[in-house]
Amino acid sequence: FFFNDTATTEIYTEQIVGSVRCVQETDFKSFVIFIFIFIVIFIFIFIVIFLFLFFFFFFFFFLIVIVIIFFVFVFVFILILIFFIIILIILIILILIFIIIFIIFFFFFF
């Protein structure tokens, strides 16, 4: 589509050049503010992720330590229980031996 009128063409050309010029002109202050906001948001996201991972791993480390301590206590408790059961069995055997010896002694000598 061609314009035969040069004035109309100049108006459209000036509007296009003017709008292109507005787009090409960058305000350094707004660019610095944009970069600053971007860096602040990036640092904030990094700190949030770091804290999340730190507490996440700290929690699991703490949980693993608690589980290990729990199993150690359970193991020690079971060992102590087995030790007392063995001592009780030995005492029962000794008492039975004493009763048998007493019965044998009583029946044969009286």
Biopython code that builds the backbone (N, CA, C, O; Angstrom):
import numpy as np
from Bio.PDB.StructureBuilder import StructureBuilder

atoms = [
    (1, "PHE", "N", (0.850, -1.152, 0.000)),
    (1, "PHE", "CA", (0.000, 0.000, 0.000)),
    (1, "PHE", "C", (0.911, 1.234, 0.000)),
    (1, "PHE", "O", (1.694, 1.448, 0.926)),
    (2, "PHE", "N", (0.791, 2.014, -1.028)),
    (2, "PHE", "CA", (1.673, 3.173, -1.195)),
    (2, "PHE", "C", (0.923, 4.459, -0.910)),
    (2, "PHE", "O", (-0.263, 4.589, -1.216)),
    (3, "PHE", "N", (1.639, 5.413, -0.315)),
    (3, "PHE", "CA", (1.090, 6.751, -0.088)),
    (3, "PHE", "C", (1.624, 7.676, -1.170)),
    (3, "PHE", "O", (2.828, 7.740, -1.416)),
    (4, "ASN", "N", (0.736, 8.370, -1.792)),
    (4, "ASN", "CA", (1.170, 9.365, -2.767)),
    (4, "ASN", "C", (1.452, 10.714, -2.107)),
    (4, "ASN", "O", (2.216, 11.524, -2.630)),
    (5, "ASP", "N", (0.843, 10.936, -0.985)),
    (5, "ASP", "CA", (1.032, 12.201, -0.275)),
    (5, "ASP", "C", (2.274, 12.078, 0.595)),
    (5, "ASP", "O", (2.336, 11.196, 1.452)),
    (6, "THR", "N", (3.250, 12.931, 0.397)),
    (6, "THR", "CA", (4.508, 12.843, 1.147)),
    (6, "THR", "C", (4.338, 13.267, 2.597)),
    (6, "THR", "O", (5.043, 12.768, 3.474)),
    (7, "ALA", "N", (3.415, 14.180, 2.858)),
    (7, "ALA", "CA", (3.225, 14.639, 4.236)),
    (7, "ALA", "C", (2.731, 13.503, 5.120)),
    (7, "ALA", "O", (3.194, 13.346, 6.250)),
    (8, "THR", "N", (1.799, 12.716, 4.612)),
    (8, "THR", "CA", (1.299, 11.581, 5.389)),
    (8, "THR", "C", (2.422, 10.586, 5.645)),
    (8, "THR", "O", (2.533, 10.024, 6.735)),
    (9, "THR", "N", (3.233, 10.380, 4.651)),
    (9, "THR", "CA", (4.360, 9.452, 4.803)),
    (9, "THR", "C", (5.319, 9.966, 5.863)),
    (9, "THR", "O", (5.823, 9.182, 6.667)),
    (10, "GLU", "N", (5.585, 11.281, 5.881)),
    (10, "GLU", "CA", (6.500, 11.832, 6.880)),
    (10, "GLU", "C", (5.923, 11.708, 8.286)),
    (10, "GLU", "O", (6.663, 11.441, 9.233)),
    (11, "ILE", "N", (4.626, 11.894, 8.435)),
    (11, "ILE", "CA", (4.011, 11.776, 9.761)),
    (11, "ILE", "C", (4.160, 10.344, 10.269)),
    (11, "ILE", "O", (4.561, 10.114, 11.410)),
    (12, "TYR", "N", (3.832, 9.394, 9.408)),
    (12, "TYR", "CA", (3.976, 8.003, 9.825)),
    (12, "TYR", "C", (5.440, 7.665, 10.097)),
    (12, "TYR", "O", (5.745, 6.940, 11.044)),
    (13, "THR", "N", (6.329, 8.178, 9.287)),
    (13, "THR", "CA", (7.755, 7.895, 9.492)),
    (13, "THR", "C", (8.223, 8.485, 10.814)),
    (13, "THR", "O", (8.944, 7.827, 11.565)),
    (14, "GLU", "N", (7.820, 9.716, 11.107)),
    (14, "GLU", "CA", (8.237, 10.336, 12.371)),
    (14, "GLU", "C", (7.645, 9.597, 13.570)),
    (14, "GLU", "O", (8.302, 9.458, 14.601)),
    (15, "GLN", "N", (6.433, 9.134, 13.438)),
    (15, "GLN", "CA", (5.849, 8.394, 14.559)),
    (15, "GLN", "C", (6.593, 7.077, 14.773)),
    (15, "GLN", "O", (6.862, 6.697, 15.912)),
    (16, "ILE", "N", (6.922, 6.393, 13.709)),
    (16, "ILE", "CA", (7.664, 5.132, 13.843)),
    (16, "ILE", "C", (9.043, 5.387, 14.414)),
    (16, "ILE", "O", (9.475, 4.677, 15.322)),
    (17, "VAL", "N", (9.752, 6.398, 13.896)),
    (17, "VAL", "CA", (11.104, 6.705, 14.390)),
    (17, "VAL", "C", (11.035, 7.156, 15.837)),
    (17, "VAL", "O", (11.893, 6.794, 16.642)),
    (18, "GLY", "N", (10.028, 7.936, 16.173)),
    (18, "GLY", "CA", (9.888, 8.396, 17.548)),
    (18, "GLY", "C", (9.639, 7.260, 18.513)),
    (18, "GLY", "O", (10.201, 7.221, 19.608)),
    (19, "SER", "N", (8.797, 6.344, 18.099)),
    (19, "SER", "CA", (8.535, 5.213, 18.989)),
    (19, "SER", "C", (9.740, 4.300, 19.075)),
    (19, "SER", "O", (10.032, 3.768, 20.146)),
    (20, "VAL", "N", (10.440, 4.108, 17.984)),
    (20, "VAL", "CA", (11.657, 3.287, 18.027)),
    (20, "VAL", "C", (12.691, 3.959, 18.904)),
    (20, "VAL", "O", (13.379, 3.289, 19.674)),
    (21, "ARG", "N", (12.812, 5.285, 18.799)),
    (21, "ARG", "CA", (13.770, 6.016, 19.599)),
    (21, "ARG", "C", (13.442, 5.883, 21.089)),
    (21, "ARG", "O", (14.349, 5.780, 21.915)),
    (22, "CYS", "N", (12.155, 5.884, 21.436)),
    (22, "CYS", "CA", (11.761, 5.730, 22.842)),
    (22, "CYS", "C", (12.116, 4.338, 23.340)),
    (22, "CYS", "O", (12.519, 4.164, 24.490)),
    (23, "VAL", "N", (11.964, 3.354, 22.471)),
    (23, "VAL", "CA", (12.283, 1.994, 22.886)),
    (23, "VAL", "C", (13.783, 1.827, 23.017)),
    (23, "VAL", "O", (14.249, 1.140, 23.926)),
    (24, "GLN", "N", (14.550, 2.445, 22.123)),
    (24, "GLN", "CA", (15.994, 2.266, 22.146)),
    (24, "GLN", "C", (16.645, 3.036, 23.284)),
    (24, "GLN", "O", (17.667, 2.595, 23.811)),
    (25, "GLU", "N", (16.095, 4.146, 23.670)),
    (25, "GLU", "CA", (16.675, 4.920, 24.755)),
    (25, "GLU", "C", (16.443, 4.180, 26.070)),
    (25, "GLU", "O", (15.304, 3.915, 26.455)),
    (26, "THR", "N", (17.525, 3.854, 26.744)),
    (26, "THR", "CA", (17.406, 3.158, 28.027)),
    (26, "THR", "C", (17.809, 4.112, 29.133)),
    (26, "THR", "O", (18.783, 4.858, 29.031)),
    (27, "ASP", "N", (17.040, 4.059, 30.165)),
    (27, "ASP", "CA", (17.343, 4.866, 31.329)),
    (27, "ASP", "C", (18.282, 4.051, 32.211)),
    (27, "ASP", "O", (17.915, 2.980, 32.693)),
    (28, "PHE", "N", (19.483, 4.557, 32.418)),
    (28, "PHE", "CA", (20.489, 3.809, 33.172)),
    (28, "PHE", "C", (20.048, 3.598, 34.620)),
    (28, "PHE", "O", (20.339, 2.563, 35.220)),
    (29, "LYS", "N", (19.349, 4.580, 35.173)),
    (29, "LYS", "CA", (18.894, 4.481, 36.558)),
    (29, "LYS", "C", (17.893, 3.328, 36.718)),
    (29, "LYS", "O", (17.989, 2.549, 37.666)),
    (30, "SER", "N", (16.946, 3.223, 35.802)),
    (30, "SER", "CA", (15.972, 2.129, 35.897)),
    (30, "SER", "C", (16.644, 0.772, 35.672)),
    (30, "SER", "O", (16.240, -0.231, 36.260)),
    (31, "PHE", "N", (17.667, 0.751, 34.820)),
    (31, "PHE", "CA", (18.402, -0.494, 34.595)),
    (31, "PHE", "C", (19.127, -0.920, 35.872)),
    (31, "PHE", "O", (19.111, -2.095, 36.239)),
    (32, "VAL", "N", (19.764, 0.041, 36.545)),
    (32, "VAL", "CA", (20.472, -0.260, 37.801)),
    (32, "VAL", "C", (19.476, -0.722, 38.861)),
    (32, "VAL", "O", (19.764, -1.654, 39.613)),
    (33, "ILE", "N", (18.318, -0.086, 38.928)),
    (33, "ILE", "CA", (17.288, -0.499, 39.900)),
    (33, "ILE", "C", (16.809, -1.906, 39.594)),
    (33, "ILE", "O", (16.624, -2.714, 40.504)),
    (34, "PHE", "N", (16.607, -2.203, 38.315)),
    (34, "PHE", "CA", (16.193, -3.552, 37.915)),
    (34, "PHE", "C", (17.239, -4.588, 38.309)),
    (34, "PHE", "O", (16.903, -5.637, 38.858)),
    (35, "ILE", "N", (18.509, -4.294, 38.028)),
    (35, "ILE", "CA", (19.595, -5.228, 38.396)),
    (35, "ILE", "C", (19.661, -5.389, 39.915)),
    (35, "ILE", "O", (19.839, -6.502, 40.411)),
    (36, "PHE", "N", (19.519, -4.299, 40.649)),
    (36, "PHE", "CA", (19.557, -4.361, 42.110)),
    (36, "PHE", "C", (18.419, -5.235, 42.646)),
    (36, "PHE", "O", (18.634, -6.089, 43.506)),
    (37, "ILE", "N", (17.203, -5.013, 42.125)),
    (37, "ILE", "CA", (16.047, -5.820, 42.562)),
    (37, "ILE", "C", (16.256, -7.281, 42.200)),
    (37, "ILE", "O", (15.943, -8.174, 42.988)),
    (38, "PHE", "N", (16.782, -7.523, 41.012)),
    (38, "PHE", "CA", (17.057, -8.897, 40.592)),
    (38, "PHE", "C", (18.065, -9.574, 41.521)),
    (38, "PHE", "O", (17.876, -10.724, 41.917)),
    (39, "ILE", "N", (19.135, -8.855, 41.866)),
    (39, "ILE", "CA", (20.161, -9.421, 42.767)),
    (39, "ILE", "C", (19.580, -9.655, 44.155)),
    (39, "ILE", "O", (19.855, -10.685, 44.772)),
    (40, "VAL", "N", (18.778, -8.713, 44.656)),
    (40, "VAL", "CA", (18.167, -8.880, 45.986)),
    (40, "VAL", "C", (17.241, -10.092, 45.988)),
    (40, "VAL", "O", (17.268, -10.882, 46.931)),
    (41, "ILE", "N", (16.430, -10.250, 44.958)),
    (41, "ILE", "CA", (15.523, -11.405, 44.882)),
    (41, "ILE", "C", (16.323, -12.704, 44.778)),
    (41, "ILE", "O", (15.987, -13.703, 45.414)),
    (42, "PHE", "N", (17.378, -12.679, 43.976)),
    (42, "PHE", "CA", (18.227, -13.868, 43.829)),
    (42, "PHE", "C", (18.866, -14.257, 45.157)),
    (42, "PHE", "O", (18.872, -15.433, 45.524)),
    (43, "ILE", "N", (19.404, -13.277, 45.878)),
    (43, "ILE", "CA", (20.028, -13.547, 47.180)),
    (43, "ILE", "C", (18.977, -14.052, 48.175)),
    (43, "ILE", "O", (19.238, -14.980, 48.940)),
    (44, "PHE", "N", (17.796, -13.442, 48.160)),
    (44, "PHE", "CA", (16.726, -13.892, 49.060)),
    (44, "PHE", "C", (16.347, -15.348, 48.764)),
    (44, "PHE", "O", (16.217, -16.153, 49.687)),
    (45, "ILE", "N", (16.172, -15.684, 47.494)),
    (45, "ILE", "CA", (15.830, -17.067, 47.116)),
    (45, "ILE", "C", (16.954, -18.009, 47.514)),
    (45, "ILE", "O", (16.697, -19.103, 48.017)),
    (46, "PHE", "N", (18.201, -17.597, 47.294)),
    (46, "PHE", "CA", (19.343, -18.430, 47.672)),
    (46, "PHE", "C", (19.367, -18.672, 49.178)),
    (46, "PHE", "O", (19.600, -19.797, 49.621)),
    (47, "ILE", "N", (19.128, -17.627, 49.966)),
    (47, "ILE", "CA", (19.131, -17.772, 51.434)),
    (47, "ILE", "C", (17.993, -18.679, 51.885)),
    (47, "ILE", "O", (18.181, -19.519, 52.766)),
    (48, "VAL", "N", (16.813, -18.517, 51.287)),
    (48, "VAL", "CA", (15.672, -19.362, 51.660)),
    (48, "VAL", "C", (15.962, -20.820, 51.337)),
    (48, "VAL", "O", (15.697, -21.702, 52.153)),
    (49, "ILE", "N", (16.502, -21.077, 50.155)),
    (49, "ILE", "CA", (16.839, -22.467, 49.771)),
    (49, "ILE", "C", (17.920, -23.015, 50.688)),
    (49, "ILE", "O", (17.833, -24.158, 51.135)),
    (50, "PHE", "N", (18.944, -22.204, 50.973)),
    (50, "PHE", "CA", (20.017, -22.652, 51.857)),
    (50, "PHE", "C", (19.481, -22.992, 53.251)),
    (50, "PHE", "O", (19.826, -24.030, 53.816)),
    (51, "LEU", "N", (18.640, -22.118, 53.801)),
    (51, "LEU", "CA", (18.088, -22.377, 55.133)),
    (51, "LEU", "C", (17.189, -23.614, 55.130)),
    (51, "LEU", "O", (17.219, -24.415, 56.064)),
    (52, "PHE", "N", (16.398, -23.759, 54.082)),
    (52, "PHE", "CA", (15.552, -24.945, 53.975)),
    (52, "PHE", "C", (16.400, -26.215, 53.950)),
    (52, "PHE", "O", (16.128, -27.165, 54.685)),
    (53, "LEU", "N", (17.424, -26.227, 53.106)),
    (53, "LEU", "CA", (18.279, -27.416, 53.016)),
    (53, "LEU", "C", (19.033, -27.647, 54.325)),
    (53, "LEU", "O", (19.184, -28.789, 54.760)),
    (54, "PHE", "N", (19.507, -26.568, 54.955)),
    (54, "PHE", "CA", (20.236, -26.703, 56.212)),
    (54, "PHE", "C", (19.352, -27.336, 57.280)),
    (54, "PHE", "O", (19.751, -28.301, 57.931)),
    (55, "PHE", "N", (18.149, -26.788, 57.458)),
    (55, "PHE", "CA", (17.262, -27.333, 58.482)),
    (55, "PHE", "C", (16.750, -28.718, 58.103)),
    (55, "PHE", "O", (16.528, -29.559, 58.974)),
    (56, "PHE", "N", (16.563, -28.956, 56.811)),
    (56, "PHE", "CA", (16.135, -30.269, 56.341)),
    (56, "PHE", "C", (17.179, -31.322, 56.699)),
    (56, "PHE", "O", (16.850, -32.356, 57.280)),
    (57, "PHE", "N", (18.457, -31.054, 56.348)),
    (57, "PHE", "CA", (19.518, -32.016, 56.653)),
    (57, "PHE", "C", (19.798, -32.084, 58.146)),
    (57, "PHE", "O", (20.097, -33.155, 58.675)),
    (58, "PHE", "N", (19.703, -30.945, 58.831)),
    (58, "PHE", "CA", (19.895, -30.952, 60.280)),
    (58, "PHE", "C", (18.830, -31.805, 60.948)),
    (58, "PHE", "O", (19.122, -32.574, 61.864)),
    (59, "PHE", "N", (17.576, -31.666, 60.479)),
    (59, "PHE", "CA", (16.487, -32.450, 61.040)),
    (59, "PHE", "C", (16.731, -33.934, 60.820)),
    (59, "PHE", "O", (16.561, -34.728, 61.745)),
    (60, "PHE", "N", (17.131, -34.326, 59.597)),
    (60, "PHE", "CA", (17.369, -35.742, 59.336)),
    (60, "PHE", "C", (18.588, -36.260, 60.078)),
    (60, "PHE", "O", (18.599, -37.405, 60.528)),
    (61, "PHE", "N", (19.624, -35.421, 60.211)),
    (61, "PHE", "CA", (20.784, -35.821, 61.008)),
    (61, "PHE", "C", (20.354, -36.041, 62.458)),
    (61, "PHE", "O", (20.725, -37.037, 63.078)),
    (62, "PHE", "N", (19.575, -35.110, 62.990)),
    (62, "PHE", "CA", (19.081, -35.227, 64.362)),
    (62, "PHE", "C", (18.213, -36.481, 64.511)),
    (62, "PHE", "O", (18.319, -37.199, 65.505)),
    (63, "LEU", "N", (17.368, -36.733, 63.532)),
    (63, "LEU", "CA", (16.503, -37.910, 63.555)),
    (63, "LEU", "C", (17.334, -39.194, 63.530)),
    (63, "LEU", "O", (17.043, -40.139, 64.264)),
    (64, "ILE", "N", (18.352, -39.226, 62.698)),
    (64, "ILE", "CA", (19.217, -40.412, 62.613)),
    (64, "ILE", "C", (19.942, -40.621, 63.938)),
    (64, "ILE", "O", (20.058, -41.752, 64.411)),
    (65, "VAL", "N", (20.425, -39.546, 64.531)),
    (65, "VAL", "CA", (21.109, -39.660, 65.833)),
    (65, "VAL", "C", (20.141, -40.183, 66.885)),
    (65, "VAL", "O", (20.501, -41.052, 67.679)),
    (66, "ILE", "N", (18.922, -39.668, 66.900)),
    (66, "ILE", "CA", (17.920, -40.130, 67.882)),
    (66, "ILE", "C", (17.603, -41.607, 67.660)),
    (66, "ILE", "O", (17.497, -42.373, 68.617)),
    (67, "VAL", "N", (17.455, -42.000, 66.407)),
    (67, "VAL", "CA", (17.156, -43.410, 66.107)),
    (67, "VAL", "C", (18.314, -44.295, 66.539)),
    (67, "VAL", "O", (18.093, -45.361, 67.112)),
    (68, "ILE", "N", (19.540, -43.873, 66.276)),
    (68, "ILE", "CA", (20.723, -44.653, 66.695)),
    (68, "ILE", "C", (20.769, -44.754, 68.214)),
    (68, "ILE", "O", (21.004, -45.834, 68.756)),
    (69, "ILE", "N", (20.547, -43.645, 68.901)),
    (69, "ILE", "CA", (20.551, -43.663, 70.374)),
    (69, "ILE", "C", (19.438, -44.583, 70.884)),
    (69, "ILE", "O", (19.638, -45.350, 71.826)),
    (70, "PHE", "N", (18.273, -44.495, 70.256)),
    (70, "PHE", "CA", (17.159, -45.351, 70.664)),
    (70, "PHE", "C", (17.529, -46.825, 70.508)),
    (70, "PHE", "O", (17.312, -47.617, 71.425)),
    (71, "PHE", "N", (18.088, -47.199, 69.352)),
    (71, "PHE", "CA", (18.447, -48.597, 69.136)),
    (71, "PHE", "C", (19.584, -49.047, 70.045)),
    (71, "PHE", "O", (19.623, -50.203, 70.466)),
    (72, "VAL", "N", (20.495, -48.152, 70.343)),
    (72, "VAL", "CA", (21.573, -48.496, 71.287)),
    (72, "VAL", "C", (20.976, -48.751, 72.665)),
    (72, "VAL", "O", (21.341, -49.725, 73.323)),
    (73, "PHE", "N", (20.063, -47.890, 73.110)),
    (73, "PHE", "CA", (19.433, -48.106, 74.408)),
    (73, "PHE", "C", (18.605, -49.395, 74.434)),
    (73, "PHE", "O", (18.624, -50.138, 75.415)),
    (74, "VAL", "N", (17.890, -49.642, 73.355)),
    (74, "VAL", "CA", (17.104, -50.875, 73.280)),
    (74, "VAL", "C", (18.033, -52.085, 73.310)),
    (74, "VAL", "O", (17.760, -53.065, 74.004)),
    (75, "PHE", "N", (19.119, -52.018, 72.564)),
    (75, "PHE", "CA", (20.083, -53.115, 72.545)),
    (75, "PHE", "C", (20.686, -53.344, 73.925)),
    (75, "PHE", "O", (20.788, -54.480, 74.388)),
    (76, "VAL", "N", (21.086, -52.252, 74.578)),
    (76, "VAL", "CA", (21.669, -52.363, 75.927)),
    (76, "VAL", "C", (20.621, -52.896, 76.904)),
    (76, "VAL", "O", (20.933, -53.733, 77.752)),
    (77, "PHE", "N", (19.397, -52.422, 76.791)),
    (77, "PHE", "CA", (18.327, -52.913, 77.657)),
    (77, "PHE", "C", (18.105, -54.415, 77.458)),
    (77, "PHE", "O", (17.943, -55.158, 78.425)),
    (78, "ILE", "N", (18.099, -54.849, 76.213)),
    (78, "ILE", "CA", (17.918, -56.283, 75.924)),
    (78, "ILE", "C", (19.098, -57.084, 76.470)),
    (78, "ILE", "O", (18.910, -58.169, 77.019)),
    (79, "LEU", "N", (20.300, -56.560, 76.323)),
    (79, "LEU", "CA", (21.470, -57.268, 76.873)),
    (79, "LEU", "C", (21.380, -57.373, 78.396)),
    (79, "LEU", "O", (21.662, -58.427, 78.967)),
    (80, "ILE", "N", (20.991, -56.289, 79.045)),
    (80, "ILE", "CA", (20.852, -56.313, 80.512)),
    (80, "ILE", "C", (19.746, -57.289, 80.913)),
    (80, "ILE", "O", (19.892, -58.038, 81.879)),
    (81, "LEU", "N", (18.657, -57.275, 80.176)),
    (81, "LEU", "CA", (17.569, -58.209, 80.449)),
    (81, "LEU", "C", (18.026, -59.660, 80.295)),
    (81, "LEU", "O", (17.726, -60.504, 81.140)),
    (82, "ILE", "N", (18.739, -59.939, 79.232)),
    (82, "ILE", "CA", (19.271, -61.300, 79.016)),
    (82, "ILE", "C", (20.236, -61.667, 80.141)),
    (82, "ILE", "O", (20.224, -62.797, 80.631)),
    (83, "PHE", "N", (21.069, -60.714, 80.547)),
    (83, "PHE", "CA", (22.008, -60.970, 81.648)),
    (83, "PHE", "C", (21.249, -61.332, 82.929)),
    (83, "PHE", "O", (21.601, -62.296, 83.608)),
    (84, "PHE", "N", (20.215, -60.562, 83.257)),
    (84, "PHE", "CA", (19.445, -60.867, 84.464)),
    (84, "PHE", "C", (18.693, -62.190, 84.339)),
    (84, "PHE", "O", (18.573, -62.922, 85.321)),
    (85, "ILE", "N", (18.196, -62.503, 83.171)),
    (85, "ILE", "CA", (17.515, -63.792, 82.972)),
    (85, "ILE", "C", (18.503, -64.942, 83.156)),
    (85, "ILE", "O", (18.177, -65.956, 83.774)),
    (86, "ILE", "N", (19.701, -64.780, 82.620)),
    (86, "ILE", "CA", (20.725, -65.834, 82.798)),
    (86, "ILE", "C", (21.083, -65.978, 84.273)),
    (86, "ILE", "O", (21.210, -67.096, 84.773)),
    (87, "ILE", "N", (21.246, -64.870, 84.966)),
    (87, "ILE", "CA", (21.551, -64.930, 86.407)),
    (87, "ILE", "C", (20.396, -65.587, 87.156)),
    (87, "ILE", "O", (20.625, -66.396, 88.056)),
    (88, "LEU", "N", (19.167, -65.250, 86.799)),
    (88, "LEU", "CA", (18.008, -65.866, 87.440)),
    (88, "LEU", "C", (17.972, -67.373, 87.178)),
    (88, "LEU", "O", (17.699, -68.158, 88.086)),
    (89, "ILE", "N", (18.243, -67.767, 85.954)),
    (89, "ILE", "CA", (18.274, -69.212, 85.629)),
    (89, "ILE", "C", (19.372, -69.907, 86.422)),
    (89, "ILE", "O", (19.166, -71.006, 86.937)),
    (90, "ILE", "N", (20.521, -69.283, 86.521)),
    (90, "ILE", "CA", (21.622, -69.879, 87.313)),
    (90, "ILE", "C", (21.210, -69.996, 88.781)),
    (90, "ILE", "O", (21.490, -71.007, 89.426)),
    (91, "LEU", "N", (20.555, -68.978, 89.302)),
    (91, "LEU", "CA", (20.106, -69.050, 90.692)),
    (91, "LEU", "C", (19.057, -70.147, 90.886)),
    (91, "LEU", "O", (19.094, -70.873, 91.880)),
    (92, "ILE", "N", (18.140, -70.265, 89.955)),
    (92, "ILE", "CA", (17.129, -71.329, 90.052)),
    (92, "ILE", "C", (17.789, -72.700, 89.993)),
    (92, "ILE", "O", (17.421, -73.605, 90.742)),
    (93, "ILE", "N", (18.762, -72.850, 89.105)),
    (93, "ILE", "CA", (19.481, -74.140, 89.020)),
    (93, "ILE", "C", (20.216, -74.412, 90.321)),
    (93, "ILE", "O", (20.204, -75.544, 90.806)),
    (94, "LEU", "N", (20.849, -73.413, 90.892)),
    (94, "LEU", "CA", (21.564, -73.608, 92.160)),
    (94, "LEU", "C", (20.592, -73.958, 93.292)),
    (94, "LEU", "O", (20.884, -74.818, 94.123)),
    (95, "ILE", "N", (19.468, -73.304, 93.318)),
    (95, "ILE", "CA", (18.461, -73.612, 94.338)),
    (95, "ILE", "C", (17.939, -75.036, 94.151)),
    (95, "ILE", "O", (17.773, -75.767, 95.127)),
    (96, "LEU", "N", (17.683, -75.429, 92.917)),
    (96, "LEU", "CA", (17.239, -76.804, 92.668)),
    (96, "LEU", "C", (18.311, -77.831, 93.080)),
    (96, "LEU", "O", (18.011, -78.866, 93.676)),
    (97, "ILE", "N", (19.541, -77.513, 92.748)),
    (97, "ILE", "CA", (20.642, -78.418, 93.165)),
    (97, "ILE", "C", (20.693, -78.505, 94.685)),
    (97, "ILE", "O", (20.859, -79.590, 95.242)),
    (98, "PHE", "N", (20.553, -77.372, 95.353)),
    (98, "PHE", "CA", (20.557, -77.374, 96.810)),
    (98, "PHE", "C", (19.379, -78.187, 97.353)),
    (98, "PHE", "O", (19.554, -78.948, 98.305)),
    (99, "ILE", "N", (18.190, -78.046, 96.773)),
    (99, "ILE", "CA", (17.019, -78.802, 97.220)),
    (99, "ILE", "C", (17.239, -80.304, 96.983)),
    (99, "ILE", "O", (16.918, -81.126, 97.841)),
    (100, "ILE", "N", (17.781, -80.649, 95.826)),
    (100, "ILE", "CA", (18.045, -82.076, 95.533)),
    (100, "ILE", "C", (19.055, -82.639, 96.517)),
    (100, "ILE", "O", (18.885, -83.745, 97.029)),
    (101, "ILE", "N", (20.096, -81.882, 96.777)),
    (101, "ILE", "CA", (21.112, -82.356, 97.743)),
    (101, "ILE", "C", (20.487, -82.479, 99.135)),
    (101, "ILE", "O", (20.766, -83.433, 99.861)),
    (102, "PHE", "N", (19.668, -81.540, 99.494)),
    (102, "PHE", "CA", (19.011, -81.606, 100.801)),
    (102, "PHE", "C", (18.086, -82.821, 100.888)),
    (102, "PHE", "O", (18.071, -83.521, 101.900)),
    (103, "ILE", "N", (17.321, -83.068, 99.832)),
    (103, "ILE", "CA", (16.403, -84.220, 99.838)),
    (103, "ILE", "C", (17.212, -85.516, 99.909)),
    (103, "ILE", "O", (16.884, -86.419, 100.678)),
    (104, "ILE", "N", (18.253, -85.598, 99.114)),
    (104, "ILE", "CA", (19.097, -86.820, 99.142)),
    (104, "ILE", "C", (19.702, -86.998, 100.536)),
    (104, "ILE", "O", (19.673, -88.094, 101.095)),
    (105, "PHE", "N", (20.233, -85.949, 101.075)),
    (105, "PHE", "CA", (20.839, -86.012, 102.399)),
    (105, "PHE", "C", (19.778, -86.392, 103.460)),
    (105, "PHE", "O", (20.054, -87.217, 104.331)),
    (106, "PHE", "N", (18.600, -85.813, 103.394)),
    (106, "PHE", "CA", (17.553, -86.065, 104.370)),
    (106, "PHE", "C", (17.062, -87.514, 104.323)),
    (106, "PHE", "O", (16.870, -88.150, 105.360)),
    (107, "PHE", "N", (16.860, -88.033, 103.089)),
    (107, "PHE", "CA", (16.325, -89.395, 102.967)),
    (107, "PHE", "C", (17.362, -90.463, 103.298)),
    (107, "PHE", "O", (17.029, -91.521, 103.834)),
    (108, "PHE", "N", (18.600, -90.181, 102.980)),
    (108, "PHE", "CA", (19.592, -91.231, 103.225)),
    (108, "PHE", "C", (20.130, -91.225, 104.647)),
    (108, "PHE", "O", (20.546, -92.269, 105.149)),
    (109, "PHE", "N", (20.129, -90.116, 105.279)),
    (109, "PHE", "CA", (20.720, -90.077, 106.611)),
    (109, "PHE", "C", (19.707, -90.023, 107.725)),
    (109, "PHE", "O", (20.087, -90.101, 108.894)),
    (110, "PHE", "N", (18.452, -89.894, 107.417)),
    (110, "PHE", "CA", (17.468, -89.878, 108.493)),
    (110, "PHE", "C", (16.504, -90.972, 108.354)),
    (110, "PHE", "O", (15.601, -91.108, 109.180)),
]
sb = StructureBuilder()
sb.init_structure("model")
sb.init_model(0)
sb.init_chain("A")
sb.init_seg("    ")
for serial, (resi, resn, name, xyz) in enumerate(atoms, 1):
    if name == "N":
        sb.init_residue(resn, " ", resi, " ")
    sb.init_atom(name, np.array(xyz, "f"), 0.0, 1.0, " ", f" {name:<3s}", serial, name[0])
structure = sb.get_structure()
